[in-house]
Amino acid sequence: MKKILIIEDDEAIRSELQKLLTNSGYEAQITDTFSNVKEQIEKKPDLILLDINLPELNGEVILKEIRKE
């Protein structure tokens, strides 16, 4: 089963994405705390759905960190 990590600060969007992906046969993981996003990414998901405008971090900064690895 493919793992998808959802990094989204809007609870409604995050929840809906998780439901849709789970119903489609994916393992959808969400994060609602953004201070430990790097730890979530280290679990090696197959796909990351990343919001660019996050409250504690800038999604573009997270993207640059992902690309470094």
C-alpha positions in Angstrom: 0.0 0.0 0.0 1.4 3.4 -1.0 1.9 5.9 1.8 0.8 9.5 1.3 1.7 12.2 3.8 -0.6 15.2 4.0 0.9 18.4 5.3 -2.0 20.8 5.4 -3.0 23.3 8.1 -6.7 23.6 7.2 -8.5 20.9 9.1 -11.4 20.5 6.7 -9.1 20.1 3.7 -6.8 17.7 5.6 -9.6 15.5 6.7 -11.3 15.4 3.3 -8.0 14.5 1.6 -7.4 11.7 4.1 -10.9 10.3 3.6 -10.7 10.4 -0.2 -7.2 8.8 -0.3 -8.0 6.1 2.3 -11.2 5.2 0.3 -9.0 4.9 -2.8 -6.8 2.4 -1.1 -3.9 4.5 0.0 -2.4 4.8 3.5 -3.0 8.5 4.1 -1.1 10.0 7.0 -1.7 13.5 8.3 0.2 15.9 10.4 -1.5 18.6 12.4 1.6 19.8 14.2 4.2 21.5 12.0 7.1 21.7 14.3 8.0 18.0 13.6 7.3 17.9 9.9 10.9 16.8 9.2 10.4 13.7 11.4 7.3 12.8 9.5 9.1 13.1 6.2 11.9 10.8 7.5 9.3 8.0 7.5 9.7 8.0 3.7 6.2 8.4 2.3 5.7 7.6 -1.3 4.1 11.0 -1.9 3.8 14.2 0.0 0.9 16.7 -0.4 2.4 19.9 0.9 0.6 23.2 1.6 2.9 26.1 0.9 1.3 28.5 3.4 1.8 26.8 6.8 1.5 28.7 10.2 4.8 27.8 11.7 6.9 27.0 8.6 7.0 28.0 5.0 6.1 25.1 2.7 8.8 26.2 0.3 11.5 25.8 2.9 10.2 22.3 3.7 10.3 21.5 0.0 13.9 22.7 -0.3 14.8 20.4 2.7 13.1 17.4 1.0 15.0 18.0 -2.3 18.3 18.1 -0.5 17.8 14.5 0.6 
